[in-house]
Amino acid sequence: MGSKNKLKRFEENETFKNVIQPSRAELEKDSFFLKGSWNKSYFKNAKPIVLELGCGKGEYTIHLAGLNPQKNFIGIDIKGARFWRGAKSALEYKMNNVAFVRAQIELIDRLFAPQEVNEIWITFPDPQIKFKRTKHRLTNPSFLKCYRKILFKEGFIHLKTDSEFLHGYTLGILNDDKYEVCYAHHDIYNNLHAPDQAISVQTFYEKMYLDQKKPISYIKFKFT
């Protein structure tokens, strides 16, 4: 994507009512104005909140929001030029149960209050294979600790990835009494019992991976 296109998208995001872009300083001070009041102040309803972390173009956020009007969906990514497409589509489709936030995921517990979120999707994150990048894996114990703070006690986390490494790494982390794995499969498109919510939508990158005959894995888990 050219720099002019990125700049144009950044400018458009500033005008989108469904895009929130808090500063890092605001989050580090723990003074984000919507923390603890997303339903009351933004969505203006009491519907459950579902997050898509590292949402990219926002395909999952848009698709799931369309299938589940009884829930509110928030896509989070630090790259605003990517989720511009999802934000624009949500406005065009008049989807009032969708928002996008430009923020670092490591600060997610500054965006939401304890148990304010009902469900989390992590879709095709960078597996961060190098050992020195371990702390950046979105399913490492530090991130899971943050998710636990904001997630409703019976809430689920979903991971979809094309990375065998990340799939195995995550199952290893979850092999602990603190977690309950509800479903896990290394190749969901070759599994007759794959949950519909795991295969009903394909992201831009997912389609590319499937064209390359790469298996897509899926894990659904919760905290005990």
Secondary structure, DSSP 4 states (H G I P E B T S, - for coil): --HHHHHHHHHHHHH-TTEE---HHHHHTT--TTTT-IIIIII-S---EEEEET-TT-HHHHHHHHH-TTSEEEEEES-HHHHHHHHHHHHHTT-TTEEEEE--GGGGGGTS-TT-EEEEEEES-----SGGGGGG-TTSHHHHHHHHHHEEEEEEEEEEES-HHHHHHHHHHH-STTEEEEEEES-GGG-TT--HHHHS---HHHHHHHHTT---EEEEEEE-
